[in-house]
């Protein structure tokens, strides 16, 4: 019995010592990609303008505080013409709504580095609750959070007027993210 207790104490020490709190967003290393279909053709894009506040304690993920802002005019579709089009009122309306906002409402640990994240996503003044799995990898005093979720662009009025139907541009959009935070 004593051997098991000592072994448990010994093996728990490295995990307790490795607990870290990440509280600084690395905007340069963070990115968001999106994937959709236009006229049946798979298309991709990304956002580079990510700012926000993060407080993630590896020992207590349930008390994490995360609020991210994505600058809508930082969009990159691979085409300057498309980039200037999607910031217009029919699409992102970046002038009236310069940022998308994601605020975590809860994080539930699923395993040592896997979590179920729930939060509110606000784009163009429309807010929806989203839930998705995320993974965190720690290395060299930084944590890299990755994950993916899907959204319906119609729920956020992305594509109004003639673009409000889904025959040209699909309603389904997959979002992949990499968020990097440091201690």
Contact map, one row per residue, 1 for C-alpha under 8 A:
111110000000000000000000000000000000000000000000000000000000000000000000000000000000000000000000000000000000000000000000000000000000000000000000000000000000000000000000000000000000000
111111000000000000000000000000000000000000000000000000000000000000000000000000000000000000000000000000000000000000000000000000000000000000000000000000000000000000000000000000000000000
111111100000000000000000000000000000000000000000000000000000000000000000000000000000000000000000000000000000000000000000000000000000000000000000000000000000000000000000000000000000000
111111110000000000000000000000000000000000000000000000000000000000000000000000000000000000000000000000000000000000000000000000000000000000000000000000000000000000000000000000000000000
111111111000000000000000000000000000000000000000000000000000000000000000000000000000000000000000000000000000000000000000000000000000000000000000000000000000000000000000000000000000000
011111111100000000000000000000000000000000000000000000000000000000000000000000000000000000000000000000000000000000000000000000000000000000000000000000000000000000000000000000000000000
001111111110000000000000000000000000000000000000000000000000000000000000000000000000000000000000000000000000000000000000000000000000000000000000000000000000000000000000000000000000000
000111111111000000000000000000000000000000000000000000000000000000000000000000000000000000000000000000000000000000000000000000000000000000000000000000000000000000000000000000000000000
000011111111100000000000000000000000000000000000000000000000000000000000000000000000000000000000000000000000000000000000000000000000000000000000000000000000000000000000000000000000000
000001111111110000000000000000000000000000000000000000000000000000000000000000000000000000000000000000000000000000000000000000000000000000000000000000000000000000000000000000000000000
000000111111111000000000000000000000000000000000000000000000000000000000000000000000000000000000000000000000000000000000000000000000000000000000000000000000000000000000000000000000000
000000011111111100000000000000000000000000000000000000000000000000000000000000000000000000000000000000000000000000000000000000000000000000000000000000000000000000000000000000000000000
000000001111111110000000000000000000000000000000000000000000000000000000000000000000000000000000000000000000000000000000000000000000000000000000000000000000000000000000000000000000000
000000000111111111000000000000000000000000000000000000000000000000000000000000000000000000000000000000000000000000000000000000000000000000000000000000000000000000000000000000000000000
000000000011111111100000000000000000000000000000000000000000000000000000000000000000000000000000000000000000000000000000000000000000000000000000000000000000000000000000000000000000000
000000000001111111100000000000000000000000000000000000000010000000000000000000000000000000000000000000000000000000000000000000000000000000000000000000000000000000000000000000000000000
000000000000111111100000000000000000000000000000000000000000000000000000000000000000000000000000000000000000000000000000000000000000000000000000000000000000000000000000000000000000000
000000000000011111110000000000000000000000000000000000000000000000000000000000000000000000000000000000000000000000000000000000000000000000000000000000000000000000000000000000000000000
000000000000001111111000000000000000000000000000000000001110000000000000000000000000000000000000000000000000000000000000000000000000000000000000000000000000000000000000000000000000000
000000000000000001111100000000000000000000000000000000001110000000000000000000000000000000000000000000000000000000000000000000000000000000000000000000000000000000000000000000000000001
000000000000000000111110000000000000000000000000000000111100000000000000000000000000000000000000000000000000000000000000000000000000000000000000000000000000000000000000000000000000001
000000000000000000011111000000000000000000000000000001111000000000000000000000000000000000000000000000000000000000000000000000000000000000000110000000000000000000000000000000000000111
000000000000000000001111100000000000000000000000000011110000000000000000000000000000000000000000000000000000000000000000000000000000000000000000000000000000000000000000000000000000111
000000000000000000000111110000000000000000000000000011100000000000000000000000000000000000000000000000000000000000000000000000000000000000000000000000000000000000000000000000000000111
000000000000000000000011111000000000000000000000001111000000000000000000000000000000000000000000000000000000000000000000000000000000000000000000000000000000000000000000000000000011110
000000000000000000000001111111000000000000000000000000000000000000000000000000000000000000000000000000000000000000000000000000000000000000000000000000000000000000000000000000000011110
000000000000000000000000111111100000000000000001111000000000000000000000000000000000000000000000000000000000000000000000000000000000000000000000000000000000000000000000000000000011000
000000000000000000000000011111000000000000000001000000000000000000000000000000000000000000000000000000000000000000000000000000000000000000000000000000000000000000000000000000000000000
000000000000000000000000011111100000000000000000000000000000000000000000000000000000000000000000000000000000000000000000000000000000000000000000000000000000000000000000000000000111000
000000000000000000000000011111110000000000000001010000000000000000000000000000000000000000000000000000000000000000000000000000000000000000000000000000000000000000000000000000001111000
000000000000000000000000001011111000000000000111110000000000000000000000000000000000000000000000000000000000000000000000000000000000000000000000000000000000000000000000000000001110000
000000000000000000000000000001111100000000000111000000000000000000000000000000000000000000000000000000000000000000000000000000000000000000000000000000000000000000000000000000111100000
000000000000000000000000000000111110000000011110000000000000000000000000000000000000000000000000000000000000000000000000000000000000000000000000000000000000000000000000000000111000000
000000000000000000000000000000011111000000011100000000000000000000000000000000000000000000000000000000000000000000000000000000000000000000000000000000000000000000000000000011110000000
000000000000000000000000000000001111100001111000000000000000000000000000000000000000000000000000000000000000000000000000000000000000000000000000000000000000000000000000000011100000000
000000000000000000000000000000000111110001110000000000000000000000000000000000000000000000000000000000000000000000000000000000000000000000000000000000000000000000000000110111000000000
000000000000000000000000000000000011111111100000000000000000000000000000000000000000000000000000000000000000000000000000000000000000000000000000000000000000000000000000110000000000000
000000000000000000000000000000000001111111100000000000000000000000000000000000000000000000000000000000000000000000000000000000000000000000000000000000000000000000000001110000000000000
000000000000000000000000000000000000111110000000000000000000000000000000000000000000000000000000000000000000000000000000000000000000000000000000000000000000000000000011110000000000000
000000000000000000000000000000000000111111000000000000000000000000000000000000000000000000000000000000000000000000000000000000000000000000000000000000000000000000000001000000000000000
000000000000000000000000000000000000111111100000000000000000000000000000000000000000000000000000000000000000000000000000000000000000000000000000000000000000000000000000000000000000000
000000000000000000000000000000000011110111110000000000000000000000000000000000000000000000000000000000000000000000000000000000000000000000000000000000000000000000000000000000000000000
000000000000000000000000000000000011110011111000000000000000000000000000000000000000000000000000000000000000000000000000000000000000000000000000000000000000000000000000000000000000000
000000000000000000000000000000001111000001111100000000000000000000000000000010000000000000000000000000000000000000000000000000000000000000000000000000000000000000000000000000000000000
000000000000000000000000000000001110000000111110000000000000000000000000001111000000000000000000000000000000000000000000000000000000000000000000000000000000000000000000000000000000000
000000000000000000000000000000111100000000011111000000000000000000000000001110000000000000000000000000000000000000000000000000000000000000000000000000000000000000000000000000000000000
000000000000000000000000000000111000000000001111110000000000000000000111011100000000000000000000000000000000000000000000000000000000000000000000000000000000000000000000000000000000000
000000000000000000000000001101110000000000000111110000000000000000000110011000000000000000000000000000000000000000000000000000000000000000000000000000000000000000000000000000000000000
000000000000000000000000001000100000000000000011111000000000000000000111010000000000000000000000000000000000000000000000000000000000000000000000000000000000000000000000000000000000000
000000000000000000000000001001100000000000000011111100000000000000011110000000000000000000000000000000000000000000000000000000000000000000000000000000000000000000000000000000000000000
000000000000000000000000101000000000000000000000111110000000000000011100000000000000000000000000000000000000000000000000000000000000000000000000000000000000000000000000000000000000000
000000000000000000000000100000000000000000000000011111000000000001111000000000000000000000000000000000000000000000000000000000000000000000000000000000000000000000000000000000000000000
000000000000000000000011100000000000000000000000001111100000000011110000000000000000000000000000000000000000000000000000000000000000000000000000000000000000000000000000000000000000000
000000000000000000000111100000000000000000000000000111110000000111110000000000000000000000000000000000000000000000000000000000000000000000000000000000000000000000000000000000000000100
000000000000000000001111000000000000000000000000000011111000000111000000000000000000000000000000000000000000000000000000000000000000000000000000000000000000000000000000000000000000000
000000000000000000001110000000000000000000000000000001111101101111000000000000000000000000000000000000000000000000000000000000000000000000000000000000000000000000000000000000000000000
000000000000000000111100000000000000000000000000000000111111101100000000000000000000000000000000000000000000000000000000000000000000000000000000000000000000000000000000000000000000000
000000000000000000111000000000000000000000000000000000011111100000000000000000000000000000000000000000000000000000000000000000000000000000000000000000000000000000000000000000000000000
000000000000000100110000000000000000000000000000000000001111100000000000000000000000000000000000000000000000000000000000000000000000000000000000000000000000000000000000000000000000000
000000000000000000000000000000000000000000000000000000011111111100000000000000000000000000000000000000000000000000000000000000000000000000000000000000000000000000000000000000000000000
000000000000000000000000000000000000000000000000000000011111111100000000000000000000000000000000000000000011100000000000000000000000000000000000000000000000000000000000000000000000000
000000000000000000000000000000000000000000000000000000000001111100000000000000000000000000000000000000000111100000000000000000000000000000000000000000000000000000000000000000000000000
000000000000000000000000000000000000000000000000000000011001111110000000000000000000000000000000000000000110000000000000000000000000000000000000000000000000000000000000000000000000000
000000000000000000000000000000000000000000000000000001111001111111000000000000000000000000000000000000010110000000000000000000000000000000000000000000000000000000000000000000000000000
000000000000000000000000000000000000000000000000000011110000001111100000000000000000000000000000000000010000000000000000000000000000000000000000000000000000000000000000000000000000000
000000000000000000000000000000000000000000000000000111110000000111110000000000000000000000000000000001110000000000000000000000000000000000000000000000000000000000000000000000000000000
000000000000000000000000000000000000000000000000000111000000000011111000000000000000000000000000000011110000000000000000000000000000000000000000000000000000000000000000000000000000000
000000000000000000000000000000000000000000000000011111000000000001111100000000000000000000000000000011100000000000000000000000000000000000000000000000000000000000000000000000000000000
000000000000000000000000000000000000000000000000011100000000000000111110000000000000000000000000001111000000000000000000000000000000000000000000000000000000000000000000000000000000000
000000000000000000000000000000000000000000000011111000000000000000011111010000000000000000000000001110000000000000000000000000000000000000000000000000000000000000000000000000000000000
000000000000000000000000000000000000000000000011110000000000000000001111111000000000000000000000011100000000000000000000000000000000000000000000000000000000000000000000000000000000000
000000000000000000000000000000000000000000000010100000000000000000000111111000000000001000010100111100000000000000000000000000000000000000000000000000000000000000000000000000000000000
000000000000000000000000000000000000000000000000000000000000000000000011111000000000001000000100010000000000000000000000000000000000000000000000000000000000000000000000000000000000000
000000000000000000000000000000000000000000000011100000000000000000000111111100000000000000000000000000000000000000000000000000000000000000000000000000000000000000000000000000000000000
000000000000000000000000000000000000000000001111000000000000000000000011111110000010000000000000000000000000000000000000000000000000000000000000000000000000000000000000000000000000000
000000000000000000000000000000000000000000001110000000000000000000000000011111110010000000000000000000000000000000000000000000000000000000000000000000000000000000000000000000000000000
000000000000000000000000000000000000000000011100000000000000000000000000001111110110000000000000000000000000000000000000000000000000000000000000000000000000000000000000000000000000000
000000000000000000000000000000000000000000001000000000000000000000000000000111110110000000000000000000000000000000000000000000000000000000000000000000000000000000000000000000000000000
000000000000000000000000000000000000000000000000000000000000000000000000000111111110000000000000000000000000000000000000000000000000000000000000000000000000000000000000000000000000000
000000000000000000000000000000000000000000000000000000000000000000000000000111111111000000000000000000000000000000000000000000000000000000000000000000000000000000000000000000000000000
000000000000000000000000000000000000000000000000000000000000000000000000000000111111100000000000000000000000000000000000000000000000000000000000000000000000000000000000000000000000000
000000000000000000000000000000000000000000000000000000000000000000000000000011111111110000000000000000000000000000000000000000000000000000000000000000000000000000000000000000000000000
000000000000000000000000000000000000000000000000000000000000000000000000001111111111111000000000000000000000000000000000000000000000000000000000000000000000000000000000000000000000000
000000000000000000000000000000000000000000000000000000000000000000000000000000011111111100000000000000000000000000000000000000000000000000000000000000000000000000000000000000000000000
000000000000000000000000000000000000000000000000000000000000000000000000000000001111111100100000000000000000000000000000000000000000000000000000000000000000000000000000000000000000000
000000000000000000000000000000000000000000000000000000000000000000000000000000000111111101111000000000000000000000000000000000000000000000000000000000000000000000000000000000000000000
000000000000000000000000000000000000000000000000000000000000000000000001100000000011111110111110000000000000000000000000000000000000000000000000000000000000000000000000000000000000000
000000000000000000000000000000000000000000000000000000000000000000000000000000000001111111111110000000000000000000000000000000000000000000000000000000000000000000000000000000000000000
000000000000000000000000000000000000000000000000000000000000000000000000000000000000001111111110000000000000000000000000000000000000000000000000000000000000000000000000000000000000000
000000000000000000000000000000000000000000000000000000000000000000000000000000000000010111111000000000000000000000000000000000000000000000000000000000000000011110100000000000000000000
000000000000000000000000000000000000000000000000000000000000000000000000000000000000111111111000000000000000000000000000000000000000000000000000000000000000111100000000000000000000000
000000000000000000000000000000000000000000000000000000000000000000000001000000000000011111111100100000000000000000000000001100000000000000000000000000000000011000000000000000000000000
000000000000000000000000000000000000000000000000000000000000000000000000000000000000011111111111110000000000000000000000000100000000000000000000000000000000000000000000000000000000000
000000000000000000000000000000000000000000000000000000000000000000000001100000000000001110011111111000000000000000000000000100000000000000000000000000000000000000000000000000000000000
000000000000000000000000000000000000000000000000000000000000000000000000000000000000001110001111110000000000000000000000000000000000000000000000000000000000000000000000000000000000000
000000000000000000000000000000000000000000000000000000000000000000000000000000000000000000001111110000000000000000000000000100000000000000000000000000000000000000000000000000000000000
000000000000000000000000000000000000000000000000000000000000000000000001000000000000000000011111111100000000000000000000001110000000000000000000000000000000000000000000000000000000000
000000000000000000000000000000000000000000000000000000000000000000000011100000000000000000001111111100000000000000000000000000000000000000000000000000000000000000000000000000000000000
000000000000000000000000000000000000000000000000000000000000000000001111000000000000000000000100111110000000000000000000001100000000000000000000000000000000000000000000000000000000000
000000000000000000000000000000000000000000000000000000000000000000001111000000000000000000000000111111000000000000000000111100000000000000000000000000000000000000000000000000000000000
000000000000000000000000000000000000000000000000000000000000000000111100000000000000000000000000001111100000000000000001111000000000000000000000000000000000000000000000000000000000000
000000000000000000000000000000000000000000000000000000000000000001111000000000000000000000000000000111110000000000000011110000000000000000000000000000000000000000000000000000000000000
000000000000000000000000000000000000000000000000000000000000000001110000000000000000000000000000000011111000000000000011100000000000000000000000000000000000000000000000000000000000000
000000000000000000000000000000000000000000000000000000000000000111100000000000000000000000000000000001111110000000001111000000000000000000000000000000000000000000000000000000000000000
000000000000000000000000000000000000000000000000000000000000000000000000000000000000000000000000000000111110000000001111000000000000000000000000000000000000000000000000000000000000000
000000000000000000000000000000000000000000000000000000000000011100000000000000000000000000000000000000011111000000001110000000000000000000000000000000000000000000000000000000000000000
000000000000000000000000000000000000000000000000000000000000111100000000000000000000000000000000000000011111100000111100000000000000000000000000000000000000000000000000000000000000000
000000000000000000000000000000000000000000000000000000000000110000000000000000000000000000000000000000000111110000111000000000000000000000000000000000000000000000000000000000000000000
000000000000000000000000000000000000000000000000000000000000110000000000000000000000000000000000000000000011111111110000000000000000000000000000000000000000000000000000000000000000000
000000000000000000000000000000000000000000000000000000000000000000000000000000000000000000000000000000000001111111110000000000000000000000000000000000000000000000000000000000000000000
000000000000000000000000000000000000000000000000000000000000000000000000000000000000000000000000000000000000111111100000000000000000000000000000000000000000000000000000000000000000000
000000000000000000000000000000000000000000000000000000000000000000000000000000000000000000000000000000000000111111000000000000000000000000000000000000000000000000000000000000000000000
000000000000000000000000000000000000000000000000000000000000000000000000000000000000000000000000000000000000111111100000000000000000001110000000000000000000000000000000000000000000000
000000000000000000000000000000000000000000000000000000000000000000000000000000000000000000000000000000000000111111110000000000000000111100000000000000000000000000000000000000000000000
000000000000000000000000000000000000000000000000000000000000000000000000000000000000000000000000000000000011111011111000000000000000111000000000000000000000000000000000000000000000000
000000000000000000000000000000000000000000000000000000000000000000000000000000000000000000000000000000000011110001111100000000000011110000000000000000000000000000000000000000000000000
000000000000000000000000000000000000000000000000000000000000000000000000000000000000000000000000000000011111000000111110000000000011110000000000000000000000000000000000000000000000000
000000000000000000000000000000000000000000000000000000000000000000000000000000000000000000000000000000011110000000011111000000001111000000000000000000000000000000000000000000000000000
000000000000000000000000000000000000000000000000000000000000000000000000000000000000000000000000000001111100000000001111100000001110000000000000000000000000000000000000000000000000000
000000000000000000000000000000000000000000000000000000000000000000000000000000000000000000000000000011111000000000000111110000111100000000000000000000000000000000000000000000000000000
000000000000000000000000000000000000000000000000000000000000000000000000000000000000000000000000000111100000000000000011111000111100000000000000000000000000000000000000000000000000000
000000000000000000000000000000000000000000000000000000000000000000000000000000000000000000000000000111000000000000000001111111110000000000000000000000000001000000000000000000000000000
000000000000000000000000000000000000000000000000000000000000000000000000000000000000000000010000101110000000000000000000111111100000000000000000000000000001000000000000000000000000000
000000000000000000000000000000000000000000000000000000000000000000000000000000000000000000011101101100000000000000000000011111000000000000000000000000000001110000000000000000000000000
000000000000000000000000000000000000000000000000000000000000000000000000000000000000000000000000100000000000000000000000011111100000000000000000000000000001000000000000000000000000000
000000000000000000000000000000000000000000000000000000000000000000000000000000000000000000000000000000000000000000000000011111110000000000000000000000000011100000000000000000000000000
000000000000000000000000000000000000000000000000000000000000000000000000000000000000000000000000000000000000000000000001111011111000000000000000000000000001000000000000000000000000000
000000000000000000000000000000000000000000000000000000000000000000000000000000000000000000000000000000000000000000000001110001111100000000000000000000000010000000000000000000000000000
000000000000000000000000000000000000000000000000000000000000000000000000000000000000000000000000000000000000000000000111100000111110000000000000000000000000000000000000000000000000000
000000000000000000000000000000000000000000000000000000000000000000000000000000000000000000000000000000000000000000000111100000011111000000000000000010000000000000000000000000000000000
000000000000000000000000000000000000000000000000000000000000000000000000000000000000000000000000000000000000000000011110000000001111100000000000000010000000000000000000000000000000000
000000000000000000000000000000000000000000000000000000000000000000000000000000000000000000000000000000000000000000011100000000000111110000000000001110000000000000000000000000000000000
000000000000000000000000000000000000000000000000000000000000000000000000000000000000000000000000000000000000000001111000000000000011111000000000001100000000000000000000000000000000000
000000000000000000000000000000000000000000000000000000000000000000000000000000000000000000000000000000000000000001111000000000000001111100000000111100000000000000000000000000000000000
000000000000000000000000000000000000000000000000000000000000000000000000000000000000000000000000000000000000000011100000000000000000111110000001111000000000000000000000000000000000000
000000000000000000000000000000000000000000000000000000000000000000000000000000000000000000000000000000000000000011000000000000000000011111000011110000000000000000000000000000000000000
000000000000000000000000000000000000000000000000000000000000000000000000000000000000000000000000000000000000000010000000000000000000001111100011100000000000000000000000000000000000000
000000000000000000000000000000000000000000000000000000000000000000000000000000000000000000000000000000000000000000000000000000000000000111111111000000000000000000000000000000000000000
000000000000000000000000000000000000000000000000000000000000000000000000000000000000000000000000000000000000000000000000000000000000000011111110000000000000000000000000000000000000000
000000000000000000000000000000000000000000000000000000000000000000000000000000000000000000000000000000000000000000000000000000000000000001111100000000000000000000000000000000000000000
000000000000000000000000000000000000000000000000000000000000000000000000000000000000000000000000000000000000000000000000000000000000000001111110000000000000000000000000000000000000011
000000000000000000000100000000000000000000000000000000000000000000000000000000000000000000000000000000000000000000000000000000000000000001111111000000000000000000000000000000000001111
000000000000000000000100000000000000000000000000000000000000000000000000000000000000000000000000000000000000000000000000000000000000000111101111100000000000000000000000000000000001110
000000000000000000000000000000000000000000000000000000000000000000000000000000000000000000000000000000000000000000000000000000000000001111000111110000000000000000000000000000000111100
000000000000000000000000000000000000000000000000000000000000000000000000000000000000000000000000000000000000000000000000000000000000011110000011111000000000000000000000000000001111000
000000000000000000000000000000000000000000000000000000000000000000000000000000000000000000000000000000000000000000000000000000000000011100000001111100000000000000000000000000011110000
000000000000000000000000000000000000000000000000000000000000000000000000000000000000000000000000000000000000000000000000000000000001111000000000111110000000000000000000000000011100000
000000000000000000000000000000000000000000000000000000000000000000000000000000000000000000000000000000000000000000000000000000000001110000000000011111000000000000000000000001111000000
000000000000000000000000000000000000000000000000000000000000000000000000000000000000000000000000000000000000000000000000000000000111000000000000001111100000000000000000000001110000000
000000000000000000000000000000000000000000000000000000000000000000000000000000000000000000000000000000000000000000000000000000000000000000000000000111110000000000000000000111100000000
000000000000000000000000000000000000000000000000000000000000000000000000000000000000000000000000000000000000000000000000000000000000000000000000000011111010000000000000000111100000000
000000000000000000000000000000000000000000000000000000000000000000000000000000000000000000000000000000000000000000000000000000000000000000000000000001111111000000000000001110000000000
000000000000000000000000000000000000000000000000000000000000000000000000000000000000000000000000000000000000000000000000000000000000000000000000000000111111111000000000001110000000000
000000000000000000000000000000000000000000000000000000000000000000000000000000000000000000000000000000000000000000000000000000000000000000000000000000011111111000010000001000000000000
000000000000000000000000000000000000000000000000000000000000000000000000000000000000000000000000000000000000000000000000000001010000000000000000000000111111110000000000000000000000000
000000000000000000000000000000000000000000000000000000000000000000000000000000000000000000000000000000000000000000000000011111100000000000000000000000011111110000000000000000000000000
000000000000000000000000000000000000000000000000000000000000000000000000000000000000000000100000000000000000000000000000000101000000000000000000000000001111111100010000000000000000000
000000000000000000000000000000000000000000000000000000000000000000000000000000000000000001110000000000000000000000000000000100000000000000000000000000001111111100010000000000000000000
000000000000000000000000000000000000000000000000000000000000000000000000000000000000000001110000000000000000000000000000000000000000000000000000000000001100111111110000000000000000000
000000000000000000000000000000000000000000000000000000000000000000000000000000000000000001100000000000000000000000000000000000000000000000000000000000000000111111110000000000000000000
000000000000000000000000000000000000000000000000000000000000000000000000000000000000000001000000000000000000000000000000000000000000000000000000000000000000001111110000000000000000000
000000000000000000000000000000000000000000000000000000000000000000000000000000000000000000000000000000000000000000000000000000000000000000000000000000000000001111111000000000000000000
000000000000000000000000000000000000000000000000000000000000000000000000000000000000000001000000000000000000000000000000000000000000000000000000000000000000001111111101100000000000000
000000000000000000000000000000000000000000000000000000000000000000000000000000000000000000000000000000000000000000000000000000000000000000000000000000000100111111111100000000000000000
000000000000000000000000000000000000000000000000000000000000000000000000000000000000000000000000000000000000000000000000000000000000000000000000000000000000000001111111100000000000000
000000000000000000000000000000000000000000000000000000000000000000000000000000000000000000000000000000000000000000000000000000000000000000000000000000000000000000111111111000000000000
000000000000000000000000000000000000001000000000000000000000000000000000000000000000000000000000000000000000000000000000000000000000000000000000000000000000000000001111110000000000000
000000000000000000000000000000000000011100000000000000000000000000000000000000000000000000000000000000000000000000000000000000000000000000000000000000000000000000101111110000000000000
000000000000000000000000000000000001111000000000000000000000000000000000000000000000000000000000000000000000000000000000000000000000000000000000000000000000000000101111111000000000000
000000000000000000000000000000000001111000000000000000000000000000000000000000000000000000000000000000000000000000000000000000000000000000000000000000000000000000000111111110000000000
000000000000000000000000000000000000000000000000000000000000000000000000000000000000000000000000000000000000000000000000000000000000000000000000000000011100000000000100111110000000000
000000000000000000000000000000000001000000000000000000000000000000000000000000000000000000000000000000000000000000000000000000000000000000000000000001111000000000000000011111000000000
000000000000000000000000000000000111000000000000000000000000000000000000000000000000000000000000000000000000000000000000000000000000000000000000000001111000000000000000011111100000000
000000000000000000000000000000000111000000000000000000000000000000000000000000000000000000000000000000000000000000000000000000000000000000000000000111100000000000000000000111110000000
000000000000000000000000000000011110000000000000000000000000000000000000000000000000000000000000000000000000000000000000000000000000000000000000000111100000000000000000000011111000000
000000000000000000000000000000011100000000000000000000000000000000000000000000000000000000000000000000000000000000000000000000000000000000000000011110000000000000000000000001111100000
000000000000000000000000000001111000000000000000000000000000000000000000000000000000000000000000000000000000000000000000000000000000000000000000111100000000000000000000000000111110000
000000000000000000000000000011110000000000000000000000000000000000000000000000000000000000000000000000000000000000000000000000000000000000000001111000000000000000000000000000011111000
000000000000000000000000111011100000000000000000000000000000000000000000000000000000000000000000000000000000000000000000000000000000000000000001110000000000000000000000000000001111100
000000000000000000000000111011000000000000000000000000000000000000000000000000000000000000000000000000000000000000000000000000000000000000000111100000000000000000000000000000000111110
000000000000000000000111110000000000000000000000000001000000000000000000000000000000000000000000000000000000000000000000000000000000000000000111000000000000000000000000000000000011111
000000000000000000000111110000000000000000000000000000000000000000000000000000000000000000000000000000000000000000000000000000000000000000001110000000000000000000000000000000000001111
000000000000000000011111000000000000000000000000000000000000000000000000000000000000000000000000000000000000000000000000000000000000000000001100000000000000000000000000000000000000111
